[in-house]
Amino acid sequence: MSRRSTLVGVMALSAGLALAGCSSDGEPELKVNGAFMPQPVGDDMAAGFLTVHNSGGTADKLTSVTSDLSDDITIHESKDQRMQEVKTFDVPADGELNLERGGNHIMFMKLKQKPKQGEKVTLELRFEKSGAIKVELPVKEPTYSPKKH
């Protein structure tokens, strides 16, 4: 009987270790979609929009954005119909960060060139835990606004 108890104990311990390896406290798993930039109306600034999905069990933070289009790129939140620069955006575990018209967004200032509809702007999103992700923003017409699902 003690041999059977030992076997049951070893199996229970193995199952517990396997479950610990699959815990929801894993690394963030980020994917970006819905990215776009409306064609700028003026010559010196533009905005970028996208959604960052995190299917991992750990939250992350968007800390900065870089692109060849501008050396002055910031992230902004919109509160009470006012726009203000922020240092980071949270990307919740098993959640998403939405950068969308009328809300939080990426601002490109002092553009080196004015992107035109049909072109793509490459940028790099930098995250606190996940490192960098390259993203292409298709340039859409100035009034473009994607439909919500």
Summary of the structure (lengths in Angstrom):
residues: 149
radius of gyration: 21.5
end to end distance: 59.5
largest distance: 82.1
contacts: 403
relative contact order: 0.24
helix: 13%
strand: 48%
